[in-house]
Amino acid sequence: QVQLVESGGGLVQAGGSLRLSCAASGIIFSIYTMSWYRQAPGKQRELVATMSSILTTNYTDSVKGRFTISRDNAKNTVYLQMNSLKPEDTAVYYCNALKHWGNYWGQGTQVTVSS
């Protein structure tokens, strides 16, 4: 059974930082592309950051220079370091594990940035 469990969300003031974690089980973590998505109220879910199995990364323009995705294959965990947070970063953040035979999601963690 595949499980992705996010943690680290919370309430932070604008300009602050948070680090999200996503612990995976039930998959061979190291071969999956791992991503963070977010969904704000009334908006579609959007891709925030991706790290492939060969450690290439990609970020949506709005977070470049502020967010960093990383992974620890020994711990089956992917992280999202979020700095210089803005109110528009407020959303539920979801972890995703992708391979051509499988596409898995976590339950999400709420990030709220106050102005």
N, C-alpha and C positions, 0 to 999 in steps of 0.2 A: 504494500500500500504506500503510495507516494504522499508525502506530507511536506509542505513548505510552511514554516511558521515564522512570521515577521514579529519583530519587537523593536522598541526604541522610539516609537512615536510619542508625541506629547504636545504640550503648549509651550511656545517659546516666543520671546519678543523679537520684533524685526531686528535684523542684524546678528541674531544669535545663531547657534549651531545645534545640530542633532546628528546622531549616527544611527541609522537603521541597520538592523541585522535580519537575515533570513536564513534559518537553519533548515537544511533539506535532509530528508530520509527517504529510503525506498528507491533511489535512483543512483546510477553511477555518476556522481556529481561532476566529476572532472571533465566529462565529455559533453556536458550540456552548455548551451548558451544561456547565461543568466541575465535577467533584465529587471529593472524597476520601472513600473508604470505608476501613474497617479490618475485619480478621478476627482475633480472638484464638483461640488453640487451643481446640477443642471448642465454639466459638460460631459463630453465623451472622454473615455479613458485614453490617456496619451502615454506614449513611450518617453521615459525620462532618460534612462541610461542603460547601456548594454555592454556586457563583457563576454566575449566568445571563449571557447575552450582553449584557444591559443592566445588569449589575453589581449586581443584587440578590443578597443573600446569605442563607443559612440555615444554622443550626448545630444539631446535636443538643444536648440540654440539658446533657449531662455535660461538654461542652467550651466552652460559652459563657463568654466572659470570659477564656479561656486560649488558644484557638486563633484564628487569623485566616487566612482564605483571600484570596488576591489573584491577579491575572493580569496578564501583560504581553503584549498582543496582538501587539506588534511582534516579540517573541521567541518567540511561540507557546508560552508557558510559563505554567503555573499553580503557585502556591506554597501551602504550608501552614506558617505560622509557629506553632510549638507551644511555649508557655511554661508554667511551673509544672507540669511533667510529673509524672504519678503512675504508680505501678506498674500500675494498671489501664488505662493507656493502651498498655501493651505489646500489640503486634499487628503483623501485616503490613498496611501501608497501600497502598491501590491508588488509582490515578488513573482517572477515568472521563470520557469525552467523550460527550455525549448530544445527539442531534437526532432528530426523529421518523423519519428514514430510516437512522439509524445509532447504534449503541451500542458503544463501544470501551473496552477495558480495557488498562492497563499490566500489567507482570509482578509488580509489588509491591516494596516495600522494607520491610525489617524494622526496627521500632522496639522497643527493649527498655529499660525503665525499671527500674532497680534501687532497692531500698528502703534 
